[in-house]
Amino acid sequence: MTAPACVVGLGYVGLPLAAALVSAGQPVVGYDVDARRAEALNGGRSGIEDVSDAELGGLLAKGLRVTSVLEDVAEATTYVICVPTPLRDGMPDLTAVEGASRAVAEVLAAGDMVILESTTYPGTTEEVVLPLLIAGSGLTAEDFHLAYSPERIDPGNPTYGIKNTPKVVGGMTPSAAKAAVAFYEQVCDRVVTVHSPREAEMAKLLENTFRHVNIALVNEMAVFCRQLDIDLFDVIDAAATKPFGFMPFYPGPGVGGHCIPVDPSYLSWRVKKLGFSFRFVELAQEINDQMPTYTVSRLADLLNDAGIALSRSRVLCLGAAYKPGISDCRESPAVEVMHKLRHKGATVLYPDSFVPELRLETEILRSQELTPELLQLVDAVVLLTPHKDIDLETVTSHAKLVLDTRAAVTERSASVHRL
């Protein structure tokens, strides 16, 4: 009988991986330190879009086991750590990675394999995880396999998932890399090996720093293109017709999610530890962080032109999630825009079918139904997250003023303005 794999952390990264492994016939036991999370999963409540409740029910029927009791995972021979790595005061917070490593160490046996998937700075696998595994297990580094393989989950992406997104693997030893490749080949069409965990850790940071910097470039261009009376979205679409040497990026009200606003800061922090500064990242962070403020300023100008003060206005913010098609509000620029509007005295309403309620400081806001009556009630609409279920024709037909931060409205009109 095939020994089970243990997925440690069952959120946006861990649960889809567990689902893919179970579907491939690999026995899986999921471990989450949050007993309530484990109970919800065992009750068939997924909580994330990429694994529906119905799909979770099927996985449980196929043998997926979920527990918050460490002793229940001791029979596993492969442990994949998929826990959050947020920033705290601008510094990497590895609390969850350290806790997961200590937990795995308690049940680790000779010959087992540990793979870290959590995004982090180069050196974490070797300098943080490995010593904790050795100290907690009593084993030597030669007694078990250790590798790093960055998660590449894009929540809500209907085209690319675990199977058809190449998997990058860096092992502490050639044998560890070989074992990790064999493990991921169960669920991935292509597995790419690099020299060591450091290269794999850096690859993930490079991917998202590339996006972060290029988004900052077009965000800064958006500010001065408006002063030049140039539609930057038209410019980008025209430039994108070039079949080589250009990749389109688009401006918006900021960047959000669990990767782009966070990952480059891990790299910048690591570089500072060496005594250098990563000026590209720092400047990109500064520019992107200013976009919610710029969005509010742009709206204030439009309202002022209409003879309405922002402080006395009613603003409908379309979408709260950080991107379309999901409920994830982590680092969402839409939420930041709402915060800033409220601080300016505006009354804020929002419709988002994916986010039924939202906490803004001490107050809970509830999603409104998007109706012609609501659109006529408000002074302005800010399109922040263009979910597919938003009826843009209804919006443009009934709203007095629309600020479209995503160029989602293709037809031009006097009441619709771009960022």
Buried (B, 14 or more C-beta within 10 A) or exposed (E): EEEBBBBBBBBBBBBBBBBBBBBBEBBBBBBBBEEEBBEBBBEBEBBBBBBEEEBBBBBBEEEBBBBBEBEBBEEBBBBBBBBBBEBEEEEBBBEBBBBBBBBBBEBBEEEBBBBBBBBBBBBBBBEBBBEBBBEBBEBEBEBBBBBBBBBBBBBBEEEEBBEEBEBBBBBBBEEBBBBBBEBBEEBBEEBBBBEBBBBBBBBBBBBBBBBBBBBBBBBBBBBEBBEEEEBBBEEBEEEEEEEEEEEEBBBBBBBBBBBBBBBBBBBBBBBEEEEEEBEBBBBBBEBBBBBBBBBBBBBBBBBEEEEBEBEEBBBBBBBBBBBBBBBBBBBBBBBBBBBBBBEBEBBBBBBBBBBEEBEBEEEEBEBBEBEEEBBEBBBBBBBBBBBEEBEBEEBBEBBBBBBBBBBBBEEEEEBBBBB
